[in-house]
């Protein structure tokens, strides 16, 4: 049987980090499908994926659980679980965040074989492309059409992001920083359906120098206004290029 004690002199925060790190290792080994679930147990934590058929008998729901052994407190809240199909070339299919109990629920997945991965720190999540965005300050009151913009930043304020509709009818996303330590880093972002948790768009952007000294930016088009239908959740993380998938 695995030992559930932290060891003499180990602080609760140290044990919590070890528990999360072990959960990430165990989840990477799990595979589940519409036909079977998965379970694994380590020294500090057990992890499981419990799929069930929905009432339509065409899709499945899945409960993912990370349970700290020995009843030690672990800060699971908002840690994201990434769900990818067996064909890894298809990329991430869904993203769900753990709650305070270490559980995440995916309500609607098509039948298939899936793999899991857990990020060991919270990703940034912001609602975007919802029906009532802010109005651009520079826009005149008598204009018939409204350009729409959403903006925000990472928790520490080092990275600023914007999503806006251009005059040409395109929807663009941009990430910008003035922190030299983030130069050359990669921003991996996804647009996620807030109800199904399915990833509808996923892309990587490298923070590269701009014409303005001391500024680095990455941007791309998300498509035309007619193609991009919200609301979505913007989920993103920034890391050195060799640490991102």
C-alpha positions in Angstrom: 0.0 0.0 0.0 1.3 3.5 -0.8 2.4 5.7 2.1 0.1 8.7 2.7 2.3 10.7 5.1 4.2 13.7 4.0 7.4 13.0 5.9 8.9 14.7 9.0 9.5 18.4 8.5 7.5 18.8 5.3 5.2 21.8 5.2 1.6 21.6 3.9 2.4 23.7 0.9 5.3 21.4 -0.1 3.0 18.4 0.2 0.3 20.2 -1.8 2.8 20.8 -4.6 4.0 17.2 -4.6 0.4 16.1 -4.8 -0.4 18.3 -7.8 2.9 17.2 -9.6 2.1 13.6 -9.0 -1.5 14.0 -10.2 -0.1 15.5 -13.4 2.2 12.5 -13.9 -0.6 10.0 -13.3 -3.1 11.8 -15.5 -0.7 11.7 -18.4 -0.7 7.9 -18.2 -4.5 7.6 -18.2 -6.6 6.7 -21.2 -10.4 6.5 -21.2 -13.1 6.0 -23.8 -16.9 5.7 -24.1 -16.5 2.0 -23.2 -14.2 2.2 -20.2 -12.9 4.5 -17.5 -9.5 4.8 -15.9 -7.9 4.9 -12.4 -4.4 5.4 -11.0 -2.9 5.8 -7.6 0.4 7.1 -6.4 2.0 8.0 -3.0 0.0 11.3 -2.5 -3.0 11.2 -4.8 -5.4 9.0 -6.8 -6.8 10.1 -10.1 -9.8 8.8 -12.1 -11.9 9.4 -15.2 -15.5 8.1 -15.1 -17.3 8.3 -18.4 -21.1 7.8 -18.7 -23.5 7.8 -21.7 -25.7 10.8 -21.9 -29.5 10.4 -22.5 -29.1 10.9 -26.2 -26.9 7.7 -26.3 -24.7 9.5 -28.8 -22.4 11.5 -26.5 -20.7 10.9 -23.1 -20.1 12.9 -20.0 -16.9 12.5 -18.0 -16.1 13.2 -14.3 -12.4 13.6 -13.7 -11.3 13.4 -10.1 -8.0 14.1 -8.3 -8.2 13.0 -4.7 -5.4 13.8 -2.2 -4.7 10.7 -0.1 -4.5 11.2 3.7 -7.0 14.2 3.5 -4.2 16.7 3.0 -5.4 20.1 1.7 -4.5 20.7 -1.9 -5.2 23.9 -4.0 -6.9 22.2 -7.0 -9.2 25.1 -7.8 -8.8 26.4 -11.4 -6.1 24.0 -12.5 -6.9 23.1 -16.1 -7.3 19.5 -17.4 -6.7 19.2 -21.1 -8.5 16.4 -22.9 -7.0 15.2 -26.2 -8.2 12.5 -28.6 -6.1 9.3 -29.3 -4.8 10.9 -32.5 -2.5 13.5 -30.9 -2.3 15.3 -34.3 -5.9 16.5 -33.7 -4.7 18.5 -30.7 -6.6 19.4 -27.5 -10.3 18.7 -27.8 -11.6 20.1 -24.5 -10.5 22.0 -21.4 -12.1 21.8 -18.0 -10.9 23.3 -14.8 -10.8 21.5 -11.4 -12.9 22.8 -8.6 -11.9 23.0 -4.9 -12.6 19.3 -4.5 -10.3 18.4 -7.4 -13.1 17.5 -9.8 -13.8 18.6 -13.4 -16.9 17.7 -15.4 -17.1 17.5 -19.2 -20.8 17.3 -20.2 -20.6 16.4 -23.9 -17.9 14.4 -25.7 -18.3 12.3 -28.8 -17.4 8.6 -28.5 -13.7 7.8 -28.8 -10.4 7.3 -26.9 -9.0 10.2 -25.0 -5.8 11.2 -23.1 -5.5 13.6 -20.2 -3.0 16.2 -19.0 -3.0 18.5 -16.0 -1.4 22.0 -15.9 0.3 22.5 -12.5 -0.6 26.2 -12.3 -3.9 28.0 -13.2 -4.2 29.3 -16.7 -5.8 32.6 -17.5 -9.5 32.5 -18.4 -11.6 35.4 -19.6 -15.1 35.6 -21.2 -14.9 37.1 -24.7 -17.1 37.7 -27.7 -20.2 37.9 -25.6 -23.2 39.8 -26.7 -22.5 43.1 -24.9 -18.9 44.2 -25.4 -17.6 47.7 -24.6 -17.7 50.4 -27.2 -14.5 51.8 -28.6 -13.9 55.3 -27.1 -12.9 56.7 -30.4 -16.1 55.7 -32.1 -18.6 58.5 -32.9 -22.1 58.3 -31.4 -23.8 58.6 -34.8 -22.0 55.6 -36.4 -24.4 52.9 -37.5 -22.1 49.9 -37.0 -20.2 49.2 -33.8 -16.7 47.9 -33.8 -16.3 45.6 -30.8 -13.4 45.1 -28.5 -12.5 42.9 -25.5 -9.3 43.4 -23.5 -7.7 42.1 -20.4 -4.4 41.1 -18.9 -2.7 38.2 -17.0 -3.0 38.3 -13.3 0.4 39.9 -12.7 -0.3 42.4 -15.5 2.8 41.5 -17.5 0.8 40.4 -20.6 -2.0 42.4 -22.1 -4.4 40.9 -24.7 -7.1 42.3 -27.0 -9.7 40.9 -29.3 -11.2 43.4 -31.7 -13.3 43.6 -34.8 -11.5 45.6 -37.5 -13.0 48.0 -40.0 -12.5 45.3 -42.7 -14.8 42.9 -40.7 -12.0 40.7 -39.4 -11.7 39.5 -35.8 -8.1 39.7 -34.5 -6.4 38.7 -31.3 -3.2 40.2 -30.0 -0.9 39.6 -26.9 1.5 42.3 -25.9 4.2 42.7 -23.2 6.8 45.3 -22.1 8.5 42.7 -20.0 11.9 41.8 -21.6 11.9 38.5 -19.7 8.9 37.4 -21.8 10.6 38.1 -25.2 10.5 35.0 -27.4 8.0 33.3 -25.1 5.1 31.5 -26.6 1.4 32.2 -25.8 -0.8 29.2 -26.3 -4.4 30.2 -26.3 -7.8 28.5 -26.9 -11.3 29.7 -27.4 -13.5 27.3 -25.4 -17.3 26.8 -25.5 -18.3 27.7 -21.9 -21.0 25.0 -21.8 -19.5 22.0 -23.5 -15.9 22.9 -22.6 -14.9 22.0 -26.2 -12.0 23.8 -27.8 -13.3 25.6 -30.8 -10.0 27.4 -31.8 -6.4 26.8 -30.6 -3.2 28.6 -31.7 0.3 29.4 -30.6 1.8 32.9 -30.9 5.4 33.9 -30.3 6.1 37.3 -28.6 8.3 39.0 -31.1 9.8 42.6 -31.2 7.6 45.3 -32.6 8.6 48.7 -34.1 8.2 50.2 -30.7 11.4 49.7 -28.6 10.8 47.6 -25.5 7.5 46.0 -26.8 6.9 42.4 -27.9 3.7 41.2 -29.5 2.1 38.2 -31.1 -1.2 38.4 -33.1 -3.4 36.6 -35.6 -6.8 36.6 -37.2 -9.6 34.5 -35.8 -11.7 34.8 -38.9 -14.4 37.1 -40.2 -17.2 38.5 -38.0 -19.6 36.1 -39.7 -17.4 33.1 -38.8 -16.6 33.9 -35.2 -19.6 33.3 -33.0 -19.4 33.7 -29.3 -19.6 33.6 -26.4 -16.3 31.9 -25.7 -13.8 31.6 -22.8 -10.3 32.7 -23.7 -7.9 30.3 -22.0 -4.2 31.0 -22.3 -0.8 30.4 -20.9 2.6 31.9 -21.6 5.9 30.0 -21.2 9.3 29.5 -22.9 9.0 27.9 -26.3 10.6 24.7 -25.1 8.0 24.3 -22.3 4.9 24.5 -24.4 3.2 21.7 -26.4 
